[in-house]
């Protein structure tokens, strides 16, 4: 007898959609059988003809624990993710205090987050430079990278732009050294690409202006983070990949000029990958003017023609992964009444609507096949981050993760009903079709019909790359 049977579903893979029943035993896929095959199971779920995905991987999210729990923690973030159909999240090393920079901090973080995650999780390790010459400030962690790798982090993350004292910016020397250290391990180094000097000087000049309207401030913010800041930093990271042979991942690509750099590097044979996010595929700088502080993020949203062209690089596989880049804030940090664009927190509350937004864009707005979602939110992230073998595909012995999606179920975002700690999102009021109705992690139902299961809190497990 099997533990769980999911029947009457249409399984979605990167290359096809087909009808099959799924059987799970001991948290793993045990069999895939023809619809209606007579089998016994302790629990039966009727998918009712809906689409069935092998889970969803959010490869880029900030859950803020430890240190910034007033914004989010693993329980609140992962319960929202579960409702959105996410079965594995890869959490960023910031904003944490302390940031995830060494094994000691890893042990501290793990002791906290392992107690209350609703879904499975992997971790990005930090890659930082020296903040300053003060003996008490954060220094580069080149000597800690191998220890972090041995802790099982899925990748390493560095920032090339001004980023504060808790997670200092990396310079090119840091990047080159890190890639040299980690290359023998095949470890992945991802980067937030905005060139330090351009952002520093352009923001300084813009902030010195007086008497600006909100619209003028938003224009200056967008211009301070224009495509050239992202382009130059991305080119630098690719050059360091070329110099060392180390694996480089370009995070949250926002513009087709940047995507073309990634494509050219891949054509050259360099080990370079890239990702983008729903807000760069469905929203433009006009949305920032409309929403103000809640829509502030970096890189910012671009012009309409750039947004449309960026899709080409998702469709051709250049940008192989999608991440939510969920970077939450307390409500007051996103309040248009008290904070202009310069003083608002720079990040979006996006996790709870990650899959529904992407599904609506792909299937209902673009008229594309749901197989694209299985490719960029399952198979490719699992491959890029080393989780394939456990996650990302309907394969015998892989973790029995399931998301059942009703492709015609209508939804409307109401920020007052968010399960995250913060209740301000720029996507408030957005409507679409296609929504998860059930999320299963390793054979256990963790969310159903817009609500997580209380007994799933703490069920989520730490997932490390498959060696």
DAHUHU-V636668 format. One record per backbone hydrogen bond with DSSP energy under -1.0 kcal/mol. CO is the residue of the C=O (numbers start at 1). NH is the residue of the N-H. Records with the same first field share a line. If there is no record, write none. Layout:
CO: NH, NH
//
This chain:
2: 42
4: 24
5: 45
6: 22
7: 47
8: 49
9: 20
10: 52
11: 18
16: 13
18: 11
21: 33
22: 6
23: 30, 31
24: 3, 4
25: 28
27: 400
28: 25
29: 397
31: 23
33: 21
34: 37
37: 39
40: 2
43: 5
45: 7
47: 50
50: 10
51: 405
52: 12
53: 55, 403
56: 87, 88
58: 90
60: 325
61: 92
64: 68
66: 97
68: 71, 72
73: 77
74: 78
75: 79
76: 80
77: 81
78: 82
79: 83
80: 84
81: 86
82: 85
87: 120
88: 58
89: 122
90: 61
91: 124
93: 100
99: 101
100: 126
102: 106
103: 107
104: 108
105: 109
106: 110
107: 111
109: 113
110: 114
112: 115
113: 116
117: 460
120: 89
121: 463
122: 91
123: 154
125: 157
128: 141
134: 137
138: 131
141: 144
144: 148
145: 149
146: 150
148: 153
149: 152
155: 125
156: 190
157: 127
158: 192
159: 170
168: 129
171: 175
172: 176
173: 177
174: 178
175: 179
176: 180
177: 181
178: 182
179: 183
182: 185, 187
183: 186
188: 156
189: 249
190: 158
191: 251
192: 160
195: 199
196: 200
197: 201
198: 202
199: 203
200: 204
201: 205
202: 206
203: 207
206: 209
213: 217
214: 218
215: 219
216: 220
217: 221
218: 222
219: 223
220: 224
223: 226
226: 229, 230
227: 231
228: 232
229: 195, 233
230: 234
231: 235
232: 236
233: 237
234: 238
235: 239
236: 240
237: 241
238: 242
239: 243
240: 244
241: 245
247: 189
248: 273
249: 191
250: 275
255: 259
256: 260
257: 261
258: 262
259: 263
260: 264
261: 265
262: 266
263: 267
264: 268
265: 270
266: 269
270: 272
271: 248
273: 250
274: 320, 321
275: 253
276: 323
277: 280
278: 282
284: 287
285: 289
286: 290
287: 291
288: 292
292: 295
293: 296
296: 347
302: 285
303: 307
304: 308
305: 309
306: 310
309: 312
310: 313
311: 315
312: 316
313: 319
318: 320
321: 276
326: 62
330: 333
331: 334
333: 345
335: 339
340: 344
345: 347
348: 327
351: 354
353: 357
354: 358
355: 359
356: 360
357: 361
358: 362
359: 363
360: 365
361: 366
362: 368
369: 372
370: 374
371: 375
372: 376
373: 377
374: 379
375: 380
376: 322
377: 57
378: 382
379: 383
380: 384
381: 385
382: 387, 388
386: 466
387: 390, 391
390: 399
393: 395
395: 398
398: 29
399: 401
400: 443
402: 440
403: 53
404: 437, 438
405: 51
406: 409, 435
409: 434
411: 432
413: 429
414: 417
415: 418
425: 428
427: 430
430: 413
432: 411
435: 406
437: 449
438: 404
439: 446, 447
440: 402
441: 444
444: 441
446: 453
447: 439
451: 448
453: 456
454: 457
456: 459
461: 121
//
